Amino acid sequence: MSDIGYIELLRNNSPFRMLFAANMISFIGDWFTIISMFLIAGEVSDDSPLAIAGVLAVRSLTHAPLEPLTGMLADRYSRRGLMVLANGGSFVILVCFLSLDLLGNLLSVYALTSALVLARVLFDPAEYAYLPNICDEDELLTANAMGSAGWSVSLGIGAGLGGLTISELGVYQALWVDTLTFLVSALIFASLPPGGPEKEEGRESGFVTALSEIKNGWIHIIENSPIRRVVVAKAMWAAGGGAQVFLLILIGMEAGFGSVAAGSIGVLYMARGFGSGAGPVLGRRLMRSESIRPSLLGLSILTAGLFYLIISFVEWTAIILLLVFISHGSSGINWVMSTTLLQERTDDEWRGRVAGTDYLLLTGIMGLSALGAGLVLEEGIFSLRETIALTAMIQIVMGGIWVLFATPSERSMI
């Protein structure tokens, strides 16, 4: 794997530089909106854990079923065009909801959440498949690490800025400000060079053809064990991680970091975001190490769970910010490593569909995990600390399974 530097990549690859900048702006908009949805869901439901978990569940369960379709689209149509459409669509959707004053109850919060996900689900496989078209193989690991860091910094900035702006202006005025992030990012994406897929003369279209191409993508994954192993890596983290993303909100409320917007959600989500970005940057040497890399996907899941297990036992003071930072730093390594391996192991003609399946498993399991934790807490089956410990143990087990059963096959490929 490449040793190219971050500054070198930004300086020498102008398409990636533009993509990175547009992604930063777009992701800030995403997290700005998500924080608003958490707050509105809490306000209209008297801070019901299940109602707040519902925001994440709606996001994930809207996302997941559409991923195979949008992955197929990324293998058929302009990836640049799909990215522009996704961000332009987010701008239009948010403006419509605000202009028509449609945010007044929990159902409307879920409706806006779902509508914005429709745009995001169009974007993700297209961007995933586009990156190897503008970066050569020596640049991919660095580019993915930078992309993860950018997403994470955007999460931190979006969460922190969202909480502050909402506290000062209110939710609706803050969302009007947020619309600009989607508009600006769409304009930058439109200025990018074309990036695949290759046009095929006489290529058939239609619903049956689309289903056939999705099916062929799944068959390709199932029959290709090096791809199949990596596709499940993010999903194994999500089995506990989806719930943990939701539980951060409740941890902050109980820990007393401040108001819901600026304290509970903003501070902990900033720790999560900055950790997710720092992990791949600091762990790039591990991802290049031939001795560690074969087991790294499993070890990163196991480590992420271990630090949430510690969170479930310690006193909830500022120390948990460090624990959250380290846990999500480890999950960030899992994300970057699995993404890079899939991009390297997948031919361009299959890349969108592989990405779609990767995101299908990740988002579907994240949604179910968050919804399950919300139900457990709503029904009083476990306490908050017990629920955190349960999600951590799930990750520890998942990581151990990957290390035991996937590592030998990964080592044989070196």
N, C-alpha and C positions, 0 to 999 in steps of 0.2 A: 504494500500500500504506500501511497505517495507521502513524501516529506515536504511538499510544497507549503509555503507559509501563507497565513491568512492575508497579510498585507500584499504579498506578491500576487495572490489570486485576484484580489480586488483591483490592484493596479493594472494587471495585464489582461484581464478578461472583462471587457466593458459590458457585454450582455449579462454576465452574472452579477456585476455591480448594480445594474439597473433592476434586475430581478430581485436581488437582495433588498434594495431600497423600497421597492413596491410592496414586497412581502412584509417588511417591517411596518409600513403604514397600514396595510390591510389587516394584519394581525392585531395591531393596537385597536383598530375599529371593532374587530371581533370580540376582544376581551372587554372593551368598554361596554359593548352591548350586553355581554353575558352578565357582567356585574350588575347592570341595571335590571336584568331579568330576575336575578336572584333576589334583589331588594324588593321589587314589585311583588314577586311571588310570596315573599315573607310578609309583606304588608297586608295583602288581601287574604291571607290564610292564618293570621295570628302566629306567624313563625312556625307553621307545621313542618316537621322534618320531611314528611312525605311530599308535601307541596314543593318544597325547595329542591328535594331530590328529583322531583318531576321535571324540572328545567333540564337537568343533565340527561335524564332518561329520554325526554322528548328529543333532545339534540341527537343522542346516540341512536335511538331507534328509528328516527327519521332518516338519519345518515346511512345506517347499515344496509337496508334493503336496496338502496339505489346505487351503492358503490359498484356492483358488477356492471350495471348499465352505463354509468359514467366512465368507468374504466374502459369499456368497449368504445365509447365515444372518443376517448383520448387516443385510441388506436386507429380511428377512422377520420377524424376531423382536426382542423388546426388547433393545436394545443394553446398557442398564443390567443386565438380567438375565444376559446373556452374560458381562459383566465380573465379576459376582458369582460366577457358576458357575465361571469360569476360576480365580479366586483361591481359592474354596472347594475346588475340585478339586485345586489344587496342595497345599493343606493336607492333604487326605485322603490323597493319593498319597504325600507325604513321610512322614507319620505311619505309614502302612502299611509302607513299606519299612524304616523304622527299628524299628518294633515287632516285625516278623517277622524282623529281622536278615538282610535280603536282599542286603546290600552286601558281597560277599566276593571277587568276581573281576571281570575286565574286562567280561564279558558283563552282569553285574548293574549295573555303572556305566552302561553304554550303555542298559540297559533303563530305569533311573530317569531318565536324561537324556531319553530318548524320551518317557516317560510325562509328564514335566513340560512338555515341548514341546507335547503335546496340549492342555494347558490354555492355554499361552501363545498357541497358534495360534488358539484360540477368542477370546482377548481382543483381539488386535491390530486386526483389521478393525473390531470393534465399537467400540473406543475411537477409532479413526481416523474412523469415520463419526459417532460421537456428538459429537465436539468442535464441528463446525459447528452442531449443534443447540442448543448452549448459549453459543456465541460468535457475534457478528455478524461481517460481513465485515471491518469495521474492526479487529476484535480478533484475527483469525486468525493473522496473521504473528507478532504478539507472543506469542500463546498457544502456537504451535508452537515458537517460539524458547525459551520458558520450558519447554515440555515436553521439548525436546531437552536443555536445560540440566539439568532435573531428572533425566532418564535418565542423563546423564553424571555428575552429582554422585553419584547413587545407585550408579553403576558404581564410582566412586572410593571411596565410603564402603563399599560392599559388598565390594569387593576388599580394601581395607585392613583393614576390620573383620573380614572373613572370615579373612584371613591371621593377624591377631592372635589372634582367638578360637580358631582351630584350633591355633595354636602353644601357647596356654595350656591349652585344654581337650581337644584332640583332635578329629578330624573328626566323629565320631558325636555327641558332646555339642554341638558347634557346630551341627550340622544340627538337633538338637532345638530349639535357640534359634531357628533360622531358621524353623521351622514357624510361629512366632507372627507373623512378618511377613505371611504369606499370610492368616492368620485375621483380623488387624486390618484389612488392606486390604479384604478381602471385606466386612466390616461397614461400612466407610466407603462403599464403592461402593453398597451396598444403600440408603444414605441419600440418594443422588443423586436428582434429579428425573427423570421419564421423558424420553427423548431420541430418539424415533423408533424404527423407521420408522412412517409413517402406516399405520393399519390399513385393509385393503381388504376389503370385504364379498365373500364367496364366493370368496376367493382359493384356487386349487387347491394341493394339496400332493401329495407323493409323489416317488419317486426320479426318474421320467422328467421331471417338472416341474422338479425341482432341477437336473438336467443341462441342461435347456433354458434355465433362467435363467442358469446359468454360461456356456453357449455364447453367449447373447445379450449377456452382459457383455463377453465377448471381442470379439464383433462390434462392439459399441459403441466399444471402445478402438481397434480396427483402423481403423474408419471415421472416427474423430475424431482428426485429426492433432495438434491441440494437446495432447490427452491422451496420445496414443501417444508423442510425443517425450519427454514428462516421465516416463512410466512406465519407460523404459529407463535413466534417469539413475542411480538408485541401483545398478542391476545393473552398469552400466559401472564404477562404483567397486569393486563387489564382486569383479570379475574378478581384481583383485590384492589387494583389501582383505581378502577372506576368508582368504587365506593369511597376510596380515600380522598379523591378530588372533591366529592360532596361533603365528606366528614370534616374537611378543613374548615368549612363554614361554621359548623357546630362547635368545633374545637375552639375557634376564635371567640365565639360568643361566650362560651363557658370560661375561657381563660381570661376574658376581660381586657382585651387589647384596645378597646375603645368602642366607638360607634360601629354599627354593622358595616357601613360603607367604608369608612376610612380605616377602621381598626381591624375588625374581625376578618372581613374578606380581603381587604386591600393588602394588609401586612403579610398575612399568611400566603396569599397568592403571589405576592412579590417574592417571598422566600422560595416558593415552589418554582416560579418562573426563572429566577436567577440561578437556582440550583440546576434546573433542566438544561440551561445554557452552559453553565460552567463545567458540568460533568463531562460532556463530550470534548470540550476544549482542553481541559486538564487531563482527560483520559485518552487523548489521541495516541500517545505512545503505547498504551495498553492495547488499543485497537490495531496497532501495527505489529505487535509482538507475536511471533509465530508460536511461542510457547503458551501464551495466555489466550490468544484470540479464539481458539477452538471451543473453549468453555466460557467465554466472556458473556455471551448472551444469557446463559443460565445464571452465572454468578451475579450479573447485574440485577436480575429479578430477585434473587435470594437476598442480596444486600439491601435492595429497596424495602423488602418486607421486614428485614431485621431492624431497620431504624424506625419503622412505624410500630414495631413491637415494643421498642424502647419508649416511644411516645406514649404508648398505652399505660406505662407504669410510672413514669417520672412526673414530678410536679410540673404543672403547666405554667411555667414562667417563660422568659425570653429564650431559654435554652431550646425550646421546641422549634424555634425558627431555624436554628442550626441543624437540628435533626431532620426537619422537613427539607432543608436545603440539600443535605447529603443524600437523603432517600431519593429525591427527584433528580439529583445529579446522576445517580446510578441508573435510574430509569431513562435518563437522557442518553446515556451510553448505549443502552439497549436499543433505543429508537434509531440513533445514528448508525450504529453497527448493522442492524438488520436492514435498514433502508439501503445502505451502501452495498451490502452483499447482494440484495435482490437486484439492484440496478446493474451490478457487474455480471450477475449470473443469468440475466434475462435478455434475450434478443429484443431489439427495438420493436418488432412487430407484435410482441406479447406484453410489452412493458406496462401499458395502460391497464390491461386486464389483470395482470399480477398485482398491480397497485390497488385496483378496485377490490380484489379479494383480500388483500392485506388489510385495507381499511374496513372492509365488511366485518372481518373477525374482530378487529380492534374496537370499532365503535359499537357493534352489537353487544359484545361482552361487557364493555364499559357501561352501557345503558342498563343492562340487566343487573350488573354489580351494584350500581348506584341505587336502582329501584329496590333491590333486595335489602340493602342497608337501610333505606328509608322505611320500608315495611317493618323490619325488625325493630327499629326504634319507635315507630308509631304505635306498634302493638305492645311495646314494653318487654319484648322477649329478652333482649340484652341491654345493658347500660351502654353509654357512649364508649367508655373505655374498653368494655368487653367486645364491642363491635369492631373497634379499631384493631384490637388484638387478633380477632378472627380474620379480618382482611389481611393482616400481616402474615399470619400462619399460612393462609392460602398461597400467598406469594412465595414464601419460603419453600413450601412443598413443590410448587410449580417450578421454581428455579432449580431445586434439587433433581426433579425429574428430567429437566433439560440437560443438566450437567451429566447425569448418569447415562442417558440413552442417546443423546445427540452428539456429545463431545467426541466419542470414538470415530464417528463418521466424518465429523468436521476435521479432525486431526489427520485423517487419511487423505484429505484433499490438499494438504500443504506440500 
